[in-house]
């Protein structure tokens, strides 16, 4: 389980670097359409493939998608980014690119800090309940 949390931590750090480096700006390949947060990231299993052969359930970001939204066609759009529950989908409809990127950066930094803190102080699972195999191994 700790490896799973480390994988999520690395994904979140990658996403923050990608965001800060302008990765979600207009693409020179498709300047006529906006760049979609998470969906147009190199970390998306379906990046660049309109057929979307990989189910979103394979993505580590699904951990952050509310259960009731996990069957959406783009579930990563429904990750709550702040205490108001505003999501990427909300910002697409009601916000600006800058507002969305600021909310996303705050969300990423917050989760990165939380996971790093937990990794430094805990030997148990961090983001989900304890794996049965770990319980048995600890006894």
N, C-alpha and C positions, 0 to 999 in steps of 0.2 A: 504494500500500500504506500509506503514512503516513496518508492520509485514513481508511483502514479502521481503523487503530489509534486515531486520534482519535475516530472514531465509537464504538468500543468504550469508550474512556476516558470519553466523555460519557455513555454508557449506564450504566457502573459508577458514575459520580458521581451520576447521577439516582437509581439504585437505592439508593445510600447515603442520599441526602436523603429519599427516600420511606420507607425503613426508619426513619431517625431521627425523622421527622415522624409516626410512628405509622401509616403507610400499611398495614402488615400486621396492624393490630389488627382487632377484629371490625367487620364492615361493618354499617352501619345498614340496608342493603338486604337483607342475608342474615345476620342475627345468629345463626341456627341452625347455621351451618356455619363452620368455620375459614376464614381467609383463606389462600390458597395462595401461598407465596413464588414470585416471578417470574410465575406463572400469573395472579395477580390484580393484577399491576402494569400501569400504563398503558403500559409498554414492551412488553408481550406483544402480538404481532400478532393473537392470538385473544381478547383481553380481552372478556368479556361475550358471547361468541358460542359457545354450546354446540356448534354445528355444526363449529367449528374449521376454517374454510375455508382458513386459511393453514398450509402445512407448517412444522413447527418448524425445518426447515433454513433458513428465511428469517430466523430470529432470530440476532442477533449473539452471544448467549450459547452457541450451539452450539460455538463455538470452545473452550469450557471443559468440554464434555461428553466423557467418554472414548468412544473410537470404538465400543467394544463396547456402549455404552448409547444410542447415537444413534438407534436404531430403537424405543426405548421410547415409550409413548403420551405421556409427559410427561418428555422427556429432561433438562430443566433440573433435575429433582429429583435427578439423579445427578451433579451437579457436586461434586467433592470440595472440602470447605470448609476442611479443616485437614490437618495432617501425618498424622493417623490415617486419613485417607480418609473421614471421616464426611461424609455427604451430607445434603441436605434430606430425602430419603426416610428415611435413618437416623433423623434427629431426629423425623420424623412418627411413627415406630414406637417409638423408644426414648428420646426426650428430651422436654424441655419447650419451650414456645414461647420462653421466655427464653434457654435454652441455644442454640436454633436461631438466634435473632436475634443473639446475641453472636458465634456462629461465623460467621454471614453478614457481620456488620459487620467482623469481623477479616479475612475473606477479601476483601471489597470494598476495605477500606483498603490491604491488602497489594498487591492487583493495581493499584489506582489509583497507589500510590506507585511501583511497578515500572515501569508504563507511562510515567508522568510523567518518571521518571529516564531511561528509555531515549529518550524523545522529546527530552529536553534534551541528550543526549550523542551521539545517533546520527542519521545521515542515511539509514540503511537501514531495511528492514522490521524490525518488532519482534516480532510475535506469530506469524509464519509465515515460511516460506522466501521468498526473494527472487522477485518477479514477473519473468518473463522480459522483459517490456517495459521494466522498470526497468534490467535488466542491459544491454540493448541501448542504452538512452538514455544510460547512464553511460559507454559506450565511445566 
